[in-house]
Amino acid sequence: MNPLFERISINPAVCFGKPCIRSTRIWVALILDFLANGMSVNEILEEYPQLEIKDILAALAYGAEMSRERFIEIPLTEKLAA
């Protein structure tokens, strides 16, 4: 498994169970939408200073795997995010 996927979490109690960047409520899909709409990596990092470039790369890697119709096993977390 790609080590970048450790930066993604899925918790049914956080953001309706959508894949998020770990320890945040920032959806993977939101990052992909920003990139698709022409936002640069630096602009995203400026807008969301809690993110690191590896978080954006993790979102891209996750999106790439999903587009191949592969399912990536991301363990559910039980702990509620603050």
C-alpha positions in Angstrom: 0.0 0.0 0.0 1.2 3.5 -0.8 2.5 5.1 2.5 0.7 8.4 1.5 -2.6 6.7 2.2 -1.7 6.8 5.9 -2.5 10.5 5.6 -6.1 9.8 4.8 -8.8 8.8 7.3 -12.4 7.6 7.1 -14.6 7.9 10.1 -18.4 7.6 9.9 -18.7 10.2 12.6 -16.6 12.8 10.8 -17.7 14.5 7.5 -20.3 11.8 6.9 -17.6 9.1 6.4 -16.0 10.8 3.5 -12.2 10.4 3.0 -10.5 13.3 4.7 -6.9 14.3 5.3 -6.1 12.7 8.7 -6.7 14.9 11.8 -8.6 17.4 9.7 -12.1 17.8 8.3 -10.7 18.6 4.8 -12.2 16.2 2.2 -9.9 14.5 -0.3 -12.5 15.5 -2.9 -12.2 19.2 -1.9 -8.5 19.1 -2.6 -9.1 17.3 -5.9 -11.7 19.9 -6.9 -9.4 22.8 -6.1 -6.7 21.2 -8.3 -9.1 20.5 -11.1 -10.3 24.1 -11.0 -6.8 25.4 -11.5 -5.7 26.2 -8.0 -2.0 25.6 -7.5 -0.5 23.5 -4.7 1.0 26.6 -3.2 -2.4 28.3 -3.2 -4.0 25.4 -1.4 -1.2 25.3 1.2 -1.7 29.1 1.8 -5.5 28.7 2.2 -5.1 25.6 4.4 -1.9 26.0 6.4 -2.5 22.9 8.4 -1.9 20.9 5.2 1.5 19.7 4.0 2.4 18.9 0.4 2.3 15.2 1.2 -1.4 15.6 2.1 -2.1 16.9 -1.4 -0.1 14.1 -2.9 -2.0 11.7 -0.8 -5.3 13.1 -2.2 -4.0 12.8 -5.7 -2.8 9.2 -5.1 -6.2 8.3 -3.5 -8.1 9.8 -6.4 -5.9 8.0 -9.0 -6.6 4.6 -7.3 -10.3 5.3 -7.1 -10.4 6.2 -10.8 -9.0 2.8 -11.5 -12.0 1.3 -9.7 -9.7 -0.1 -7.1 -10.9 -0.1 -3.6 -8.3 1.0 -1.0 -8.7 -0.4 2.4 -8.6 2.6 4.8 -9.2 1.5 8.4 -12.2 3.2 10.1 -11.3 5.4 13.0 -13.6 5.4 16.1 -12.2 8.5 17.7 -14.1 11.7 16.9 -12.0 14.5 15.5 -12.1 17.8 17.3 
